[in-house]
Amino acid sequence: MQEMNAMGRLKAQHSRDGMGAEKPEVLPVILGGDIGAYSLARAFHEAYGIVSLVVSQRASHMCGDSTILVNRVEPELEQRAVLQAVLRDIAETHGHQPLLLLGCGDWYVRMIVEMREELEGHYLIPYIPEELLNRLVLKDSFCRLCEEAGVPIPRTVVYDTADDPAQLALPFSFPVVAKPASSAAYHYASFPEKRKVFFLKDRAELQAALSAVRRSSYEGKFLIQEHIPGDDTQMRILTTYSDQQGRVRFAAFGQTLLEDPRPMGVGNPLAIVSRENDAIVADAVRLLESVGYTGFANFDIKIDPRDGSHRFFEINTRLGRSNYYVTASGHNVARWLVADLVEQRPFADELVVARGRESLYAVAPKPVVLGAIANPDLRAEVRDLYELGCDADPLAYEAEGKLRRRLYPFVFAFKQWRACRSARKDRTAAASENEAAEAEPSGGRFSKTDLSAAPRSNARPLCTDAKNRAANHAMANELEAPELQLMGAAQ
């Protein structure tokens, strides 16, 4: 009965959206179960009244209790064979209408692109070819492309994980930033010290981190980059859309106010305020059009507070997790996909840039966002946006019909508050420990943090893919468990 009701919701769509535009004949099939996936589903519902099909690896109240989407749970969706079977089944069930396949995660995009030949007969695929994907998402290759296009990046050293980290020479001073060259491959690696991005204050910490990576199943390269100073508010985010001819047609720029403090959430904005920067947009346009890019792209950029210059960090060849900041700025992301891929409408020659409309994307509580902003002028501006009602939480959607789902944003906000509070305590404790360590005699400073000093027999053995997936699911379930308990209490 539940499956029949879900099928009925997918078929019972509104004929027109609030702008009077005809509802397109398309079903978005969204892979993922995070805020990015829900935000995409909300964008299609806002624009056209479309109920999307969201396929996730685990059940959650975010998607499972939603009335604007149908959530299909497939626990082993990361396995290629499982994903293939699921997508074939969806195509057979819903093949009477065009299917738009969207991945909310680098690993999903990677598998979609690799299976393009099999999928294209059933799905519209808004992603670049595999050869270009490899050149862009492998961060060492991305750095070379930026240099060729004259796009500024931090000074970078590429480290091969097969090499001895003790022999690594750096042409810049500490602190440094270290991150995997392949986010998709790194997703499947699991080890106790795993971080999405490592922030390392000295050579001992660098060797410890790289040694931990070497003991894991990750076999790709790592990038070691100079550290650009500044807190989260120095980060910028840029989202672009390039049509099927490789012309950049749209850009939306924003300033990050707060990032996710959890180790595997680093780089995910929790709050963004709309901004404009034509110079940064011009850099992105030059890079994208030089390689013939198509579809949505998402850039991480940082402003150097010492001189106001900017550096491009990386590109996501998809919409980012915080993509609703674009829709909140008045430019619904679903409309660009539909116009280009479904309706195949020609675009005007002028580049459309999100301008003039001040908006605040926030998935963290107001006190947390305001408390994270040190600059008093910026804090006052953000406070005014809250008071004017210009803030937008993608999870708080008035179209949701179930009471339990309407309560969900409050529970999620509590989880974010708790995570940020815990991270603040950890930073304070770490700062105190560093001060104490600096007062110790030479030789005792790194006794607690030098992971490479651990005996080899204590190292975590190389993991199989199955063990990696189990570890990743365990981490996700650990983060989700308190939320599920709170939602259960709210029923």
NUVOTI-315878 format. One line per 10 residues: number of its first residue (from 0); their letters; for each residue x, y, z of C-alpha. Coordinates in Angstrom, 2 decimals. Example, Ala and Ser with C-alpha at 12.3 -4.5 7.8 and 13.67 -1.06 7.14 Angstrom:
BEGIN
0 = as = 12.30:-4.50:7.80  13.67:-1.06:7.14
This chain:
BEGIN
0 = mqemnamgrl = 0.00:0.00:0.00  2.80:2.41:0.89  4.53:1.77:-2.47  1.24:2.35:-4.31  0.76:5.66:-2.49  4.30:6.68:-3.43  3.66:5.83:-7.07  0.50:7.87:-6.96  2.36:10.89:-5.62  4.88:10.65:-8.45
10 = kaqhsrdgmg = 2.04:10.67:-11.00  -0.24:13.25:-9.36  1.75:16.35:-10.26  0.49:19.93:-10.52  0.02:21.10:-14.12  1.45:24.59:-13.58  3.82:26.29:-11.18  3.34:29.62:-9.44  4.79:31.51:-12.44  2.25:30.07:-14.83
20 = aekpevlpvi = 4.85:27.98:-16.70  3.87:24.56:-17.98  5.05:21.72:-15.81  7.72:19.83:-17.76  7.34:16.12:-18.41  10.30:14.96:-16.38  10.97:12.97:-13.22  14.10:13.99:-11.27  15.88:10.90:-9.92  18.18:12.15:-7.15
30 = lggdigaysl = 20.89:9.94:-5.66  21.69:10.85:-2.05  19.90:11.59:1.19  21.56:14.73:2.54  20.58:18.41:2.59  21.78:18.77:-0.99  19.41:16.06:-2.19  16.46:17.50:-0.30  17.29:21.01:-1.54  17.22:19.76:-5.14
40 = arafheaygi = 13.88:18.06:-4.60  12.53:21.24:-3.01  13.74:23.32:-5.98  11.79:21.11:-8.41  8.74:21.26:-6.18  8.92:25.05:-5.78  9.34:25.62:-9.51  6.93:23.07:-10.96  5.16:21.15:-8.19  7.16:18.07:-9.21
50 = vslvvsqras = 7.53:15.23:-6.71  11.06:13.88:-7.16  12.32:10.35:-6.56  15.19:10.43:-4.04  17.22:7.23:-3.68  19.29:7.09:-0.49  21.42:4.57:1.36  19.58:4.86:4.64  16.24:6.02:5.97  16.05:9.46:7.54
60 = hmcgdstilv = 13.32:11.78:8.71  14.62:14.46:6.34  13.51:12.54:3.26  11.53:9.58:4.60  8.77:11.73:6.11  8.63:14.22:3.26  5.55:14.81:1.11  7.43:16.67:-1.66  9.48:13.63:-2.66  9.37:9.84:-2.67
70 = nrvepeleqr = 12.28:8.24:-0.83  13.55:4.83:-1.93  16.11:3.34:0.45  18.84:1.07:-0.95  21.47:0.30:1.74  24.13:-0.91:-0.72  23.68:1.88:-3.27  27.42:2.60:-3.30  28.02:-0.75:-4.99  28.09:-0.36:-8.75
80 = avlqavlrdi = 26.04:-3.50:-9.41  23.35:-2.40:-6.95  23.17:1.09:-8.44  22.90:-0.37:-11.94  20.05:-2.66:-10.90  18.21:0.14:-9.09  18.49:2.53:-12.04  17.32:-0.18:-14.46  14.31:-0.86:-12.25  13.44:2.85:-12.06
90 = aethghqpll = 13.76:3.17:-15.84  11.43:0.21:-16.37  8.89:1.58:-13.88  8.95:5.23:-14.98  10.17:4.93:-18.56  7.03:6.60:-19.91  8.54:10.01:-19.11  11.98:11.60:-19.33  14.17:10.85:-16.30  16.72:13.41:-15.12
100 = llgcgdwyvr = 19.50:11.69:-13.14  21.23:13.80:-10.47  24.00:12.73:-8.06  24.56:14.40:-4.68  28.08:13.18:-4.01  31.28:12.83:-6.01  31.08:9.04:-5.95  27.55:9.08:-7.41  28.59:11.45:-10.19  31.60:9.26:-10.90
110 = mivemreele = 29.48:6.12:-11.28  26.87:7.92:-13.40  29.57:9.17:-15.77  31.23:5.75:-15.99  27.85:4.13:-16.78  26.82:6.83:-19.25  26.63:4.52:-22.27  24.21:2.21:-20.47  22.14:5.00:-18.92  21.75:7.50:-21.73
120 = ghylipyipe = 19.00:5.53:-23.41  16.86:6.01:-20.30  18.14:9.11:-18.48  19.09:12.70:-19.14  22.61:13.02:-17.71  23.77:16.58:-16.85  27.44:15.69:-16.32  30.65:16.06:-18.30  32.42:13.16:-20.08  34.71:10.90:-18.05
130 = ellnrlvlkd = 37.93:12.26:-19.57  37.12:15.83:-18.54  35.80:14.65:-15.17  39.18:13.05:-14.44  41.03:16.22:-15.40  38.90:18.39:-13.11  38.13:16.33:-10.01  41.67:15.04:-9.54  42.89:18.06:-7.65  46.46:17.87:-8.95
140 = sfcrlceeag = 45.15:18.00:-12.51  42.71:20.79:-11.55  45.64:22.86:-10.29  47.39:22.50:-13.66  44.25:23.56:-15.54  43.90:26.62:-13.30  47.49:27.61:-13.96  46.96:27.25:-17.73  43.83:29.44:-17.56  45.47:32.03:-15.30
150 = vpiprtvvyd = 43.21:31.24:-12.34  44.93:31.81:-8.96  45.38:28.82:-6.60  47.40:28.26:-3.40  50.98:27.03:-3.83  50.72:23.25:-3.96  52.87:20.12:-3.66  51.52:16.78:-4.89  52.38:13.83:-2.65  52.18:10.20:-3.81
160 = taddpaqlal = 50.99:8.01:-0.92  53.46:5.31:-1.99  56.34:7.62:-1.02  57.91:8.11:2.39  56.36:11.25:3.95  59.62:11.94:5.80  61.25:12.73:2.43  58.61:15.27:1.42  60.05:18.73:0.81  57.86:21.84:0.90
170 = pfsfpvvakp = 58.67:25.20:-0.72  56.46:27.04:1.78  56.24:27.22:5.56  53.80:25.71:8.05  50.91:25.58:8.80  49.72:23.67:5.73  46.54:22.09:4.43  46.45:18.48:3.17  43.60:16.85:1.25  43.06:13.90:-1.10
180 = assaayhyas = 43.45:14.47:-4.82  40.45:12.20:-5.45  37.45:12.82:-3.19  35.54:9.94:-4.82  38.28:7.38:-4.09  38.88:8.80:-0.61  35.18:8.36:0.20  35.67:4.58:0.33  38.70:4.70:2.62  38.14:4.28:6.35
190 = fpekrkvffl = 40.67:4.83:9.14  40.46:6.26:12.68  42.31:9.49:11.89  40.35:10.24:8.71  39.57:13.88:7.98  38.03:15.42:4.90  40.75:18.06:5.07  43.78:18.06:7.39  44.97:21.34:8.94  48.53:20.74:10.11
200 = kdraelqaal = 50.66:23.13:12.13  54.11:21.50:11.75  56.08:18.72:10.06  55.39:16.22:12.84  51.62:16.56:12.29  52.07:16.37:8.52  54.06:13.14:8.75  51.54:11.70:11.21  48.60:12.47:8.92  50.27:11.14:5.77
210 = savrrssyeg = 51.42:7.99:7.59  47.82:7.37:8.71  46.62:7.79:5.12  49.29:5.35:3.90  47.99:2.70:6.31  44.47:3.05:4.88  43.09:1.67:1.64  43.40:5.03:-0.13  46.01:4.76:-2.89  45.59:8.13:-4.62
220 = kfliqehipg = 47.63:11.27:-4.31  47.45:13.95:-1.63  47.79:17.69:-2.09  49.82:19.70:0.40  49.00:23.40:0.10  50.09:26.61:1.73  47.65:27.78:4.36  45.71:30.93:3.52  44.89:32.58:6.88  41.43:33.60:7.96
230 = ddtqmriltt = 38.34:32.06:9.51  35.26:30.60:7.79  34.07:34.07:6.76  37.04:34.35:4.37  35.63:31.46:2.33  33.59:32.11:-0.82  31.33:29.86:-2.85  30.51:30.14:-6.54  27.94:28.13:-8.49  27.76:28.28:-12.27
240 = ysdqqgrvrf = 25.69:26.71:-15.02  27.11:26.00:-18.48  24.81:25.02:-21.34  25.29:22.01:-23.60  27.44:24.11:-25.95  29.90:24.88:-23.14  28.89:28.51:-22.61  28.61:29.72:-19.02  25.09:31.12:-18.70  24.64:31.70:-14.97
250 = aafgqtlled = 26.64:32.45:-11.82  25.70:32.88:-8.14  28.33:34.00:-5.64  28.25:33.94:-1.85  30.27:34.46:1.31  30.48:31.58:3.77  29.75:32.54:7.37  30.13:29.17:9.06  31.33:25.73:7.96  30.46:22.32:9.38
260 = prpmgvgnpl = 32.95:21.77:12.25  32.86:17.97:12.14  35.98:16.22:10.76  34.18:14.82:7.70  32.09:17.95:7.22  34.92:20.45:6.71  34.20:22.66:3.73  30.42:22.24:3.89  28.89:25.68:4.54  26.22:25.91:7.21
270 = aivsrendai = 25.51:29.58:6.47  26.04:31.70:3.33  25.19:35.32:2.58  24.71:36.40:-1.06  27.49:38.49:-2.57  28.82:39.75:-5.93  32.36:39.52:-7.31  32.78:39.96:-11.05  36.52:39.24:-11.01  36.05:35.80:-9.46
280 = vadavrlles = 33.17:35.02:-11.82  35.37:36.02:-14.78  38.10:33.63:-13.58  35.61:30.77:-13.37  34.14:31.54:-16.79  37.61:31.55:-18.35  38.47:28.18:-16.81  35.15:26.47:-17.62  34.92:27.65:-21.20  38.57:26.74:-21.85
290 = vgytgfanfd = 37.77:23.07:-21.18  34.25:22.95:-22.69  32.48:22.36:-19.37  28.72:21.68:-19.29  26.20:21.59:-16.44  26.43:22.91:-12.89  29.80:23.54:-11.25  30.56:24.56:-7.69  33.79:26.26:-6.58  35.45:26.72:-3.18
300 = ikidprdgsh = 37.45:29.96:-3.01  39.21:31.83:-0.23  40.01:35.52:0.18  43.46:36.24:1.64  42.86:38.84:4.40  46.44:40.05:4.07  45.96:41.59:0.62  42.39:40.86:-0.51  43.51:38.45:-3.25  41.58:35.24:-3.91
310 = rffeintrlg = 42.55:31.62:-4.47  40.49:28.87:-6.07  40.67:25.68:-3.98  38.66:23.12:-5.92  35.70:22.40:-8.16  32.71:20.13:-7.60  31.35:18.89:-10.93  27.81:19.02:-9.58  25.63:21.16:-7.39  27.03:21.46:-3.88
320 = rsnyyvtasg = 25.43:20.36:-0.63  24.41:23.97:0.06  22.88:24.51:-3.40  19.74:26.07:-1.93  21.67:29.32:-1.43  21.28:29.72:-5.22  17.53:29.10:-5.21  17.16:31.44:-2.22  18.85:34.19:-4.22  15.93:34.12:-6.67
330 = hnvarwlvad = 17.39:31.75:-9.28  15.86:28.29:-8.91  18.46:25.68:-9.91  15.81:23.33:-11.29  14.78:25.85:-13.96  18.26:25.89:-15.50  18.35:22.10:-15.77  14.85:21.91:-17.24  15.33:24.76:-19.72  18.59:23.31:-21.06
340 = lveqrpfade = 18.11:19.54:-20.92  14.35:18.95:-21.02  12.93:21.88:-23.00  16.20:22.57:-24.87  15.44:26.27:-24.96  18.10:28.70:-26.26  19.56:31.09:-23.68  20.17:34.79:-24.07  23.77:35.71:-24.89  24.24:37.70:-21.67
350 = lvvargresl = 25.65:35.95:-18.63  23.03:35.96:-15.86  24.56:36.79:-12.48  22.58:36.68:-9.24  22.53:40.32:-8.13  20.69:42.71:-5.87  18.69:40.28:-3.75  20.22:39.89:-0.30  19.60:36.43:1.06  20.94:34.35:3.92
360 = yavapkpvvl = 21.17:30.56:3.58  21.37:28.96:7.02  21.07:25.38:8.30  22.47:26.22:11.74  20.61:28.05:14.54  20.71:31.84:14.51  22.74:32.13:17.78  25.34:29.72:16.37  25.67:31.64:13.11  25.89:35.04:14.80
370 = gaianpdlra = 28.25:33.70:17.46  30.65:32.43:14.81  31.10:35.85:13.17  33.93:37.86:14.72  33.63:40.93:12.49  31.08:43.27:14.15  29.98:44.89:10.86  29.36:41.53:9.22  27.55:40.27:12.31  25.30:43.36:12.28
380 = evrdlyelgc = 24.54:42.81:8.58  23.59:39.18:9.16  21.46:40.12:12.17  19.58:42.59:9.98  18.94:39.90:7.37  17.42:37.71:10.07  15.23:40.58:11.30  14.09:41.35:7.74  13.12:37.72:7.18  15.72:37.25:4.44
390 = dadplayeae = 17.02:33.98:5.90  16.22:30.68:4.20  16.48:27.20:5.68  15.99:24.61:2.88  14.68:22.06:5.39  11.87:24.33:6.64  9.46:24.09:3.71  5.84:25.08:4.25  4.67:22.60:1.61  5.55:19.67:3.86
400 = gklrrrlypf = 2.34:18.07:5.07  3.34:15.80:7.95  3.67:17.20:11.46  6.67:15.01:12.17  8.46:16.41:9.11  7.55:19.96:10.10  9.30:19.34:13.43  12.41:18.00:11.74  14.15:21.39:11.13  14.09:22.07:14.88
410 = vfafkqwrac = 15.69:18.70:15.62  18.30:19.23:12.90  19.05:22.70:14.28  19.61:21.19:17.72  22.05:18.69:16.22  23.97:21.49:14.51  24.04:23.51:17.74  25.42:20.54:19.62  28.06:19.80:16.96  29.24:23.41:16.87
420 = rsarkdrtaa = 29.36:23.61:20.67  31.40:20.41:20.82  33.80:21.67:18.14  34.28:24.94:20.00  35.16:23.04:23.19  37.60:20.85:21.26  39.31:23.89:19.74  39.61:25.51:23.17  41.07:22.31:24.64  43.48:21.96:21.71
430 = aseneaaeae = 44.65:25.54:22.12  45.29:24.95:25.83  47.17:21.74:25.06  49.34:23.52:22.47  50.19:26.25:24.96  51.16:23.64:27.53  53.18:21.66:24.97  55.15:24.74:23.95  56.22:25.12:27.57  57.58:21.54:27.70
440 = psggrfsktd = 61.23:20.69:27.04  62.07:19.90:23.42  61.19:16.34:22.48  57.96:16.02:24.48  55.77:18.25:22.39  54.31:15.72:19.95  53.91:12.71:22.20  50.11:12.79:21.99  49.67:13.69:18.35  52.45:11.97:16.37
450 = lsaaprsnar = 50.45:9.09:14.96  53.38:7.88:12.86  55.22:6.93:16.05  52.71:4.17:16.82  54.05:0.61:16.42  53.26:-0.88:13.02  51.48:-3.79:14.70  48.88:-1.37:16.06  48.09:0.10:12.65  44.64:-0.47:11.20
460 = plctdaknra = 44.90:-3.14:8.46  44.01:-2.34:4.88  40.23:-2.44:4.50  38.27:-4.18:1.80  35.55:-2.17:0.05  32.92:-3.96:2.10  34.64:-3.03:5.36  35.04:0.55:4.19  31.35:0.83:3.39  30.45:-0.67:6.76
470 = anhamanele = 32.69:1.81:8.55  31.25:4.73:6.61  27.70:3.60:7.38  28.61:3.18:11.05  29.92:6.75:11.14  26.78:8.03:9.46  24.53:6.08:11.81  26.44:7.39:14.81  25.77:10.96:13.67  22.14:10.20:12.87
480 = apelqlmgaa = 21.20:8.21:15.97  20.54:11.11:18.39  18.44:12.81:15.73  16.33:9.68:15.24  15.84:9.36:19.00  14.65:12.95:19.26  12.28:12.51:16.33  10.91:9.39:17.92  10.20:11.34:21.08  8.39:13.95:19.00
490 = q = 5.98:11.46:17.44
